[in-house]
Amino acid sequence: MRDNRGMSDASPVPVSDVPPHQEWLKVESLDIEAQGVAHRADGKVVFIEDALPGEEVRVSVSRKKNNWEQGTLTEMRRESAQRVTPRCTYFGLCGGCKMQHFHPSAQVAVKQRVLEDNLWHLGKVKPEMLLRPIEGPSWGYRYRARLSVRYVAKKNTVLVGFHERKSRYVADMQTCEILPPHVSRLLMPLRELIGAMDQRDRLPQIELAVGSQVTVLVLRHLEPLSPADIQRLKAFSSEHTISWWLQPKGPDTVHPLDESLPGLDYTLPEFGINMPFKPTDFTQVNHAINQVLVDRALRLLGVTPEERVIDWFCGLGNFTLPLATQAREVLGIEGSEALVARSRENAKFNKLEAKTSFVARNLFEITPQELASYGHADKWLVDPPREGAFALAKAMADLHQEPSLAPGWAPPKRIVYVSCNPATLARDAGLLVHQAGYRCVSGGAVNMFPHTAHVESMAVFERD
């Protein structure tokens, strides 16, 4: 008979009766905000800041709903092998990069899984082949950024940087690891400059744009600048080799302080393309990844010299102009006349106006007949904003199911869809595959924004 003397005769405490703050949670995955996802013993979902898959943690809950909770990691008894020491001094304070504690290769793997999960759960689509993720430099990659500026009167100091995590306050940061090093080194000089200006409390932001020849800083000012402030800006420009642009009101009012300085541009060397742009134009923040992205998209599209291509949501011509070096004709379609005019200018600048044409059209409202009116194209490149290309995919589905809507029109045999939102890509992929007669032959993630949860991706659709 076993001797139980000295042992408590109390019954074990059921897991469900353990107080929530004492319960150990196993992190199963990351959500789209880079929060760890776990489940309590009762099945409730818990979102945990800074927790990584595979870790076992305790949590301090800050928000609680009927079906979920949100909190911060307070204790860990099993650490992920992919956890690394954040490179940035301000990780956890600055809201700019939430995944610096996660190994870069693991970040890419998670983004690939996010894409696959969205395609399947939202669109019931599974690519026949997974593309190798596109990845590149993890640091110093951000060539576009919007920096907030705040004059703190109580401390008589100026802050220049990104907002604190989940806060309207500007982080007190002296460097930034994702900005190009020469821009990171400007943060403290910029604080000194703004602090010396007459309008220091009326300068809410500085927008950054780095080109191949010049770095531009766009200063938003709520009141006219004094002659003394103009001179301070010019002296700073000369000392630090940057170009100031001024923005007194909306984006249309942006103009250079010194028109003699060179303008912004980026290159696509594989295609011999040079793309001029303005500092407030939309361009990709990561020029190195953009070059690889354009190259892969065109290789996947497989354009031949006799083919006609349509580039939907063409922007400034990021894909249109490289396509024009390969195809017989490229039609670029975008939402505004002003942007289309800029696309035409870039085509002329690259001597490709004979092989390109551009149309302004609201692509969030398009009927099957309007779609067909742009004529047959052998292939399409689709690169929409976060809202996706639902109207376009829906019109394609309608034409497939009712060919009489546009007699004689034929759909493209291949579509390359470049996306900045895996959820809307999955929605549109569901329409193309299940209602428009396409197969999703491949798909893969693009790590355009290392250390963030943002997922860019690409998918290829074909018709038999």
N, C-alpha and C positions, 0 to 999 in steps of 0.2 A: 504494500500500500504506500502510495506516494505521500511524503511528509510535506504538508502545505503550511507548516508553521512559519510565521514571519511574512507571509504573503497576504496582500489585501484580498478580501473576498468580494470586493466591489466588481460589478459587471463592466466589461469594456465599454467605453463611450462610443456610440455609433458615429460614423463619419458625418452623418447629416446633422448631428448635434454639436459638432465642433463650431465654436464661434467663428464667424466669417473672417475676422482679422487674423485668426490662428490657422486657418485652413491652408494647406500647401496645394498650389495649383500647378498643373503641368501645362506649359504653353504649347499649343498645337500648331499655330500658324501666325502669319502677320496679316493684318487687314490693309485696306487701301491707304490708311493714314499711318502705316508702319507701327501700329500698336500690336503687341502680342495678344493672341486670342486664346482664352482658356475657358473651361466649364467647371462650375462648382459641382459638388456631389449631387445637388438637387437639379442639375441640368442648366442652371442659369449661366448665360454667357458673360464673361468678364473681359473687358478690353484693358490692357495694361501697358502704360507708357514705358518704353525702353526695355521691355522684356522680349526675348528672342525664342524662336521655336526650339523645343527640346529642354528648355530650362524649367526648373521647379522653383516657384517663388511664393512669397506672401505679399499681400497687396493692401494698401490703404485706399479705401474707396472714397472717391470724391463726388461721384454722381451715381444715382441709383434709380432705376426704372423697374417696371414689373418684370420685364423679360431680360434685362441686361444691366450690367454695372460697368463703371469706368473708374480706374484708379491708377496709382503709381506703385512701382516696385519698392518694397521696404526691406525684404530679406530674400536671400537666395541660398538654396542648398545644392543645386545642380546647375552648373554654368554651361552654356553652349560652347562647343569647340570653335564656333565661328565668331565668337565675341572678341573684339579687338579694342585696344585703347584708342579713343577718338583722337584724331590729330589736332583738331581745333580746340583752342583754349576755352572757347565760349560754347562748346557743345552742352546742351541742356538749358542754357540761358537763351541763346539765339534760336529763333524758330525756323531758320533757313534750312538746316540739314538734320533730319531726324534719324538717319541710319548710319551715322559715322561709327557707331559701336559695332557694326555688322560688317564682316569681311566683304570687300567689294565683289568678289566672285559669287559669294552667297547672295548678295543683293540682286545680282543679275538672275540667278537661278529662281529666286522668289518672284521676280517680275515676269519671268517666262511662265511660271506656274499660274500667276494671276491672269495672264493672257489666256492660257489653256482653259482655266476654270471659267472665265467669263464666256469664252466661245462655247463651251459645252453647256453650262448652266443657263445662260441667257439666250443663246442662239441655237442650241442643240447641234452644234457644228464641231467636228473634230478634223483638223488638218491632216491630210494624207502624209505629210512630212513636216517635221519641225525644222525650221531654219536655225542655224547657229546664231545666238544673240549677237547683235552689234554692240561692241563696247570699245572704249578708248581711254584717254587720260581721266583719272579720277580726281585730280586736283588742278586748280588754275584753269578750269575749262569754261567758266561762265563769262562769255563775251558780251552778254546783255544782262542788265540788272536795273532794278529801281531801288535806290537807296533813300531811306527816309532821313530827314534832317530835323532836329529839334534843338532849340535854344532853351536850356534849363536855367531860368532866371535865378532861382534860389541858390544854385551852385555856380552861377556865372560861367557855364560851360556849354559847349555844343556837342551833340551826339550825331554821328553820321554812320548809318548802317542799316541792318534789317531789324524788324520788330522782334521783341522778345517772344518766346513761345507762349501762345494763347494770351497775348497781351497787346494793347495799343501802344505800349511804351517802346521806345527805341533802345535796342541793346547797347550797352556801353562796351563797344568793341574797338580794338586798335588795329586788328588785322583780320583777314578773311582768307581761308585756305582755298575756297572754290573760285575766288576772283583771280584773274591773272596777277602774278606777283607784282608787276609794276603798278597795278591798280590798288592792290592791297596796301602797298607802301604809301599810297596817297591818302588813306583814311585820316591819319593824324594831321598832315598838312591841311587837309580840307576842313577839319575841325577848327584849326587855327585861323584859316582864311575866313570862314563864316563868322567866327567869333569877333573878328575885327571889322566886319562890314556894318554899315549903317542900318541895313534892313535885316539883320540877323534873325529877328523873330518873325519875319515874313517870307521865309525861304523854306518851303515844306519838303522839297525833294530834289534829288539829283538823279537823273537817268543816265546810265552808262551804255555806251555802244563802242565796241572795239572793232576797227577795220584793219585791213592789211597794211595801211600806211599811217593811220592816225587813230588816236583814242579821243572820243568825244564825250564830254560831260554836258548834259542838258540841265540848266538851272531853272527850276520853276520859281518865279517870283510873283508875289501877290500885289506888289506896289512897284511903280517905276524905280529903277535903280539910279542912285545918285552918281554924278560924274566920278566921285571918289571911289565908289564901289566898282564902277566900270574899269577904272585904272587898276584896282586890286585884282580883278579877274584877269586882266591882260598880263599883269606881272606874274601871276600864278601860271598862266598858260605858257609864258616864255620860260619860266624856271623849270617846269615839270613836263614840257613838251606834250601838252594836250591842247585840244581845241574846245573852247566854250561855245555852246549854243544857248540861246535864251528862250524861255517859254513864258510869256506874260499872261496867257489865258489858256485856251484849249490847244490840242495837238497841232491844229492847223496854223497856229501862230509861231511855231518853232522856227528860229532863224539863227544863222551863225553870227557870233560877235565879230569875227574877223573873216571876211569872205575870201581872203587871199590864201587861207590854209587849205590843204587838200581835203576832198570829201571822203566819205566812208565807202568802202567796197569790200567784198569778199570774193574768193576765187573758187572755181571748180576746175582744178588743173587737168583732170582726166579728160575734160571736154573742151579745154581752151576757153572757158567762160569766165568773164569778170562781171560781177554784179554790183553796180552802184546802189546804195540805199541811203535813206535818211535815218537819223538816230531814233526817230519814233516809229519807223516802219516795223512791221513784224518780220523778223528773220530768226532763224534758229539760234539759240544761245550758245550752242556748242558747235563751232565751225568744223572741228576735226571730225566729229561724228556725222555732221551733215554731209561732208564729202563722201564718206563711206555709204551713208544712206542713199544718196542720189545714185552713186555707182551701182549699188546692189539693186535698187528699184529698176534701173534701166536694164541691167543684165537679166533680171527676172521677167521683165516685160518682153525682152527679146525682139526689139523693133528692127525691121529690115528697111532698106532704102525705098521700097515701093509702097510702104504702108502709110496710112493716115492715122493720127492719134489725137484723142481729146484729153486735155489735162483739166480736170474739174477742180475748182478752187485753186486756181493757178498762182495766186499771190503775185509776187514780183517777177515770176518766171523761173523759180528755183528748179523746177523739173521741166518746164516748157522749153527753155533754151537748150539744155543738154539733149532733150529729145529731138530738137530741130537739127542737131548735128548728125542724127541717125535716120530720121524718117523723111518721107516725101513732103509731109505737111503736118503741122501741129496747130490745133485750135485750143487756145487757153480761155477758160470761162471763169469769171470772178464776179463778186457781188456789187462792186461799185465802179462807176465810170472813172473816178480818180485813180483807182488802183489799176484799172485796165490801161489808162494812159501811161502810167509808170511802167507797166509791162511792155508796152510798145516802145517806150524810150530805151529800155534795156535790150530789147531785140535789135533795135537799130544800132545801139552802141556796140553790140557783138556781131553786127552785119548779118543778122538772121531774119530781117524783116520780110524777105521774099518767101521764107518757108513757114512763117508764123502769122496767125491772125488771132484777134482777141475780141471777146464779147462780154458785156456787162449784163449779168442776169442774177436775180434772186434765186439761189439754188436751194433755198429752204421751202420754196413753193414752185413746183414744176410739174406740169401734167405730162402724161405719156406722149401726147401729140407734140408738145413743145420740145420734149427730149428728142423725139424723132426728127424734128425740124432742123437739128444741127447736123443731120446726115449720118451716114454710116461711117464708123471708124473701126479699123481693124483691132485697135487696142485702146484701153483707157488707163489713165493714171488718176486716182482719186485721193486727194489730200485735204480733208475737211477740218474745220476747227473742232472743238470738244463736242459740239452738238451732233457731230456725225453727218452722214449723208442719207438720212431716212427718206426724204422726198425723192431723191434720185433712185435709191434702191426700190422704193415702192412703185415708181413709174416703170422701172425695168420689169418688176413682177407683173404689173398690169399688162404690159406689152407682150410678155411671154404667155400669159393666160388668155389674152384677147388680141391676137395678131391683127385683127381687122381694125383696131384703133389706129394703126399706121401701116397700111398695106405697102409691102415692098421694103420696109425697113428691116435691117438685120442687126442683131446685137453684136458687140465686140466679142471676139473669141477669147480674149484674156483681159483681166483687170488686175492691176496692182493697187491695193488700198493701203495708204499710209495713214496711221491713226495716232492721235494723242490721247485717246480715251478708250480703253479696252471694252468698256460696257457698251458704248455706242457702236463700236466696230462689231461686237458680237450680235447686237440687235440687227444691224444692216446685213451681216453675214447670214443670219437666219433667213432673211428675205431673199437674198441672192441664191442661197442653196436650196431652200425648200419651196420657193415660189417663182424663181426666175431661171431655173434650169442650169445653175452653175455648180461646180464642185470646188471645194476649198482644197487646193492642192498643196499649199504650204503656208506656214505662218511662223513668226518669231518676234522676240522682243528687241527693242532698241534702247540702250541705256543712255539716253540723251541727258539725263539729270542724275549723275551719280550722287549717292548719299541722301536722295529724296525718294519718296514713295511713288513719284510720278512715273507712269508706264507709257512709253511710246512703243509702237509695234507696226508690223507690216504683214499683210496677208495677200495671197495670190489666188484668184478665182479663174476657172476655165470652163468652157462649154465643149462638150464632145462633138 
